[in-house]
């Protein structure tokens, strides 16, 4: 028994949250030691044998002088990625609920850049997702020059898509009916397509009107999720560039609705939506999974999201 106890790791406190069904485990790595290996994250993400989540979100002290926190995101497959819009809203609610801050407006450092979060009294959170990147080399997307729509060969067929980065790479395909869209077939093929050298999140966008769309997203490292905040932003940018959408658009995802606003090139994308706490818990980590926080953060893995 004593040997078994010695082999056990520390207790890890966490919160389970979701943004429109895109679900997260959120960990405060400021007031408790935290270090997880990719294989441990994969075990915890398992919906049958673990807690179950699309992404693991980690709150860390800021690494820059003008930000409030550092925000790290790990996919269910254990890889660290640059951005998660639904997670950002949950992050804002979490740090206020846990009394890590009483600020209503936060500046948060991510691997994809600094974003601004604003919490409202009604439980809604607005996220300034930053200016979208459309230059192919910066997305990254392999193309000779920038276009609003690219033709991509997938086997014997050609798919028309827009390529956008919201701090993470996205491909957006306009479809007639999102319910009938080949998300399970084309999603993984486009996610790992050679023209997306760091892989991409793939959105399937149905235009209802100039101010209302429906969207499904196949996410890097997670598969199709109920909602994707950065994917909603990328979809509205793509639709706006094609002349199909207005500046403010209601985006219906499988898990609910987001409001996305973009005034055009050079302007940041604003995302508004809910963040929900489900429960709080704690778990005993394996003996070799816990440990002290790393003083210098590792470089994020950019092959998933």
N, C-alpha and C positions, 0 to 999 in steps of 0.2 A: 504493500500500500504506500509506504514512504517513497519507494522508488518510483511508483506511478505518479505520485504528486510532484516529485522532482522533475519528471518528464513533461508535466503540463506547463503551458505558457500562461501569460497573464490574462485577466479578464478584460475584454474589450467592450466598452459601452458604445451603443450605436442607436440610430433612429431609422425607422423604415418610413419612406416618404414616396410620394408620386406627384408627377405633373401630368394630368390628363391620362393616367394609366401607364405612363413611362416611369417605371419604378426604380427606386434607388435605396441603397443603404448609405447613410451619411455618418461619418466618423469625425469626432473632434480630436484632432492630433495636436492640439495646443495644450490641453490639460491632462492628456494621458499619452504614454508612449505608444507609438504605432509604427509597425513595419510589417508588410505582408508580401509573401512571395507570389508570383503569378499563379502557381498551382493552388495555393491556398485560396486566392480570390476566385478561381474557377470552381473550387469546391463550395465556397460560400454562395456563389451565384446559382448553383444548381437548385431548381425549384422543387425537386423531390427529396434531396438529401441535405440541402443547405438552407439558407434563409430565402434565397431567390431574389434576383434583381437584374435589371438591364445594365446599370452602371453602379460602381462604388464611387462615392464622392468623399473627398478628404479635405478638411479645413486645417490649414497650416498658418503659422505666422507669416506676415508679408516679407517678401524678399526685395521689395522696392520701397523707397522712402515715401512715396505719395499714394500708397494703396493701404487698404485696411486688412486684407487677408490674401493668402494664396489659396487657389481653388484647383485641386487636382482631380482628374477623372480617369477611372479605370473601367474598361469594358468587361463584360461577363467572361471574356476569354483571357483576362488577366493583363491585357495590354493597356498602356497609358496613352491617352489621346488628348487632343488640343482643346476641344470645346464641347459643351452640351448645354443648349438653351433651356430645356425643361429643368435640367439639373441646377442651372443658375438660379432659377426662381426658388427651387427648394433650398438651395444654399442660403439665399437671403432670409427665408423664413427660419431656417435652422439656427443661424447665428444669433438672430433676435430672440427666438424661443429659448435658446440655451443661455441667454444673457451674456453672450460673448461681446455684444455691442448693443447700444440703444439707438444707433443711428438709423434713420429712415432711408438715407441714400448712401450707398457703399461703392467704393472702387475696389475691384477684385482682380488680382493677377492670375491669368491662366497661361497655359503653354501657347495659346493662340493670340495672346495680347491682353491688354487691360480692358475690362468691361465695367459698366456702371449699372448698379441694381437699385431700384427704388420700390420700397414696400408701401402699400396703401392700407388704410384702415379696413377696407372691405375684404382683405385677404388676397387681393390681386397684387401681382408684382410686375413692374415694368423693367425690362432689361434693354439697355443700350448695347446692341450686339456689335457695334462698330461699323466701319465702312466696308462693304463687300469687296472682295478682290476678284477682278475679272480678267486680269492678265494671265494667260495660260501657264506660263512658267512659274507663276507664284501660287497657282491653285493647289497643287500642280496638275496640269493637263497637257498632254502632248499634242501640239498643234503648231502650224507654221505662223499663224497670226490670230489675233482675237476675232471672234465672231459671236453673234448673239445665239446662233444655233449651229451645232456641229453635226456632221454625219459620221456615225461610228459603226463599223462593221462588227456584227456579232454572229459568227458562223456564216450562214447563207443569207442573213437578213441585214438590213441597214436601219439603224435606229437614229432618229433625230433627237438631240438633247442639248441643253444648255449646261455650261460648266461654271460654277460659282464657288468661291471660298468664303465661308463665314468664320474664318479661323480654323476651319476644317473643310475638306473638299466635298463638293456635292455635284451630282449630275441630276438634271431635272428633265423628265420626259412628259410631254403633254399627251393625255389620252382622252378618248371620248367618254369612257365610263370607268371610273376608278375601281368599281366593284369587280369589273371583268378584266382589269389590267393584269398582265402576266408578272406580278410581283415576285412570286416564288420561282419563276423561270428566269426572267431577265434581271431581277435584282442581284443575285449572286454573280451572274456573268458580267454585268456592268460594274459591280463593286470591285471586282478584281481584274477589270479590263486593262490591257497594256497601256492604254492612253491615260489611265489614272495610276501613275507609278507608285503612289502611296495609298492606293485604294480610295474608295469614295462611298459616301452615303448616296443612295439612289432614290429620288422622289418621283412618284407617279401622280401627275397633277391634272385634275378635271376642272375646267372653267365653267362655273355656273353662271356668273355674271362678272362685270368688271370689278365688283367689290365683294365677290363671294366665290370661294373655290373649295374643292375637296382634295384631300391629299393622303396618300399612303407612302411610307418611307421604309426602305430596306437599309438598315444601318450597318456600318462597318463593325464587324466583331460581335454583333448582337442579333442580326437577322431583322425581320420585320417587327417593329414595335408599335404600340398603340398610339404613340405621338413622338414627334421629333421637333423640338423648338428651332434648332438651327436649320433643319430641313424645311420648316415652314417659311423661315426668313429667305432661304435660298430660292424656294419656289416662287415667292412673291417677286423677288428681284428678277428671276428669269421671265416670269409672265409680264412684268412691267417693261423689261427690255424688248420683248416681242411686241409690245403695243397692245397687249390683251387685258391689262389690269390697271386700275387706278392707284393712287398713292396709298390709300388705306384699304385693307382687304381682311375680311373674316375668313379664317382658314379652318375648315372642319376636318379634324383627324379622327381616327377610329376611337380615340379616348375622349374627345371633346373639342372645344373651339379655342383658337388663339386669334388675337387681333395683331396684325402686322402692318407697320407703316414705313414707307420708304419714299422720300421726296426726290429720288433720282441720283445719278452718278455724283460721287463725292460726298453724299450724305450718309449718316449712319442708319442702320435698320433698327427700328424700335419694336419690341415684342411685348405684348401684355397678355397675361394669363394667370391661372390659379396655381397655388402650391399647397399640397395637402400632407399633413402628418398622419401616419397610420398607427404606429406603435413605437415604443422604445424598448430596448432589450440589452442584454449583455451575453457574451459567450466566452467560453474558455478556449483560447487558441492553442494549437499544438505548441510544444515546447520550443521549437525552432522557428516559429513564425513571428513571435513578438520581439520587442526590443526597443531600444532608444530611437528617437527620431533622428534621421540623417541630417547632419548640419548643412550639407550641400545637396540640393535636390538633384536627382538623376535626370538625364535628358529623356523626354517622353518618347515612347515608341510611336511612330507615325504611320503604322500600317493597319490601323483599325480605327473604328469609331462606332 
